[in-house]
Amino acid sequence: PSYTLRYFNMIGRAEACRLLLTAAKVKWTEEHPEWPQEKEKQPFGHLPVLIEKRADGSELVLSESSTIERFLARTYGFLPLDPTQSAIQEQIRDEQWDVLNAFIFVIMVHGDEDKKAGMDRFNDLFNRMVKVHMGILNANANKKHLFGDKLSFADI
């Protein structure tokens, strides 16, 4: 298959999708829709959107960054087949979303009191995430990846 990833011309919610497509070494292109003119053309009215063009001519259209990430990770072997091990890796990525959302809140909020509270939350989440990541990395004999000896969803 080949892929088209629709997103804004910026780092953001599609970055892990870009990294997964690149790591999978598949053919893909990126589109940057005119916004908000093309909003209604997207399945849920937002980006990112991934379009998989299959050999039989059919297409799979997915929206929601975490859905796209998990689809690509499973399709290209970046998640283990074992459900328990997969869940452990997926929780790592979900925590990264929590940290990102806390950071976005700090950027978007107005008012010094709210900004300070948001920054405190971001720092707490970020420090916890780093602590967990470092514990997992140190427990892995390989020390180059969070899990096992190859690139995984959690690494990306």
Buried (B, 14 or more C-beta within 10 A) or exposed (E): BEBBBBBEEEEEBBBBBBBBBEBBEBEBEBEEBEEEEBEEEBEEEEBBBBBBBEEEEEEEEBBBBBEBBBBBBBBBEBBBEEEEBBEBBBEBBEBBBBBBEBBBBBEEBEEEEEBEBBBEBBEEBBEEBEEBBEEBBEEBEEEEBBBBEEBBBBBB
